[in-house]
């Protein structure tokens, strides 16, 4: 039996600070990550609203924006530079502090140890450090609004040399760019500490009977994601260090010779601008899967529970997620088709980009095939899970086009790409986060969320997101360049009504998120009490109290007897048998 | 008398680990027999140290890639003679690995009941050598500065300072780990897995330094 030595590094917390702030309890840390992601999401969404209003009505004064920057938004009217600063911060906050933090760090921290049957992660102090370093990273990033001349305007990819040459290249390119690099460097350290715990938890903390194939799909997704994150963040961290040195130590890692900015010759020589792109995208493409693979696992876990039958193949789904994780490292060059790379190199990167669609397509087919003929229980969680699949397919299809270098060269700098990644990575992952929230909220808080509001939230978000992001593809095909803060060219003028429509859709979709926020807060305090297993689910998190005690299973030693998804069987409690139940079940799905 | 907690006495032999971890190969058959369980998995510290080593390896591969790319396209690459003290530092670090192995053997004997005076002596010696290594690296930086070679002087010196500084920071991390081991040993709560993890990390610092020295010698 698992020795308590690994599980009870810490006793029950006794003080408020140890219980709620500097806690080593993985569940508290999971909630802290969730709260951070929530704050970041609404902040990032607010920035996108400002950008969208500006794009629809360029000269409009937007009340309150002066608070973000008096020079960037004099009288509430956004300057071109400030638009780029908002865009950079929106992208950075959403990719790092929402899409990485919520589905992986938040849900993973809370549920991975419980789903493997452990009482905590093996290194709780590292886990606590992981959150607080990430939180510091967020503060450092947001601080750039009030330090110097505002945040960096180089985009979330911070391409060199613009990101490395300092304030000569625009507002925010001095202190703001250093703060950006410092923030992301800290974020990398936080995620590396988290990955260390996730991998050790999965490999070493499983309870008696919990073989790897008996792990739920969500646990597998977190494990695979932590392996991806371990290697991806370990590369971004050095890149950030070198970028900071170019700023503060006068080195020339990314700054080429003879660079003249604003009629001023820079004293740097010999740096490689492409070096940054290589280092960044070696992280950047796996980052897409750091956002989406946990959502895949969460959605699979929720669908199985609501379908009341196992997936067509538990095992193949896991192998496909692994395949995606591996291939994510060899496709990164497709982000650099327009960097002037050798056409043969483009072909080399194009091929695995197309190959990676194979495991992704198999996963989608497994979902659809499993859904076919099932009596899906419709609730907020399962609706968002279906919405995830819809978004993943819709956004993924445009990826086939972008994988072709000849097409990507035309579309790369247009809204087509913006539409693609917002749907396949942004909205899909967000839907995964929502699905996970509605599904696990009872376990995390001991309360149920309001189902009616949840469904209203889903339909408004689903319709709103399509109305928002599908027209981006049309704009891209009409050669609407991305990152423009206003559309003054003749050929872009007819597209302004489309932008206005998108802005209305963005505000509508954003309003739906306010409903979600109300539901979340109201249900936390006044929602109906949740039972131990409200969804009649089988995995270990449903074998304990809602919310679980500080040591998860009240000191009981959990023994696992079954695969994670014993649905559609004749069990003593109904059409399911929990993993902890020793009763015999004759089922072909029990993979040994 | 120092004792281990939760784990059997330290044995540096090659016997299979019989730890408390239950991950891995311990399926319970449906309605199954718990006696058939095979408890056999590494303790988390062992896994974690290899995970950490993997991350550090990736980071230094990234730095090396940066060096190769930067050197390939740069007309400003100049040859830099490495400070000779680096070779002395290398010897110190290599000796520290031997002292650490000696320390592990003596602690294992001590745990097995053999009377040994000051069983943690070689752990302290390892820490001392590690500190000397970091001090030696500092002297190397000072020697370069005396020649007018600062981090921004040339791409060669930039990479030299980056490689050696980041490695030295990792060595300092290893020294903290050894300090933690010594503290737990004196408190009588040292686990074998903790000592193993700290040792693996320390030896990895050796290997990493040899690799970096080769890169610095051949490319800079």
Interface residues (C-beta under 8 A of the other chain):
Chain A: X1 X2 X3 X5 X6 X116 X122 X123 X192 X195 X196 X197 X199 X200 X201 X202 X203 X204 X205 X206 X207 X208 X209 X210 X211 X212 X214 X230 X231 X233 X234 X235 X237 X238 X239 X241 X242 X245 X249 X250 X251 X252 X253 X257 X269 X270 X271 X272 X274 X275 X278 X279 X282 X559 X560 X561 X562 X582 X583 X584 X585 X590 X592
Chain B: X5 X6 X7 X19 X20 X21 X22 X23 X24 X25 X26 X27 X28 X29 X30 X31 X32 X34 X37 X41 X42 X43 X44 X45 X47 X48 X51 X52 X54 X55 X56 X58 X59 X60 X61 X62 X63 X65 X66 X69 X70 X73 X74 X75 X76 X77 X151 X152 X155 X158 X162 X166
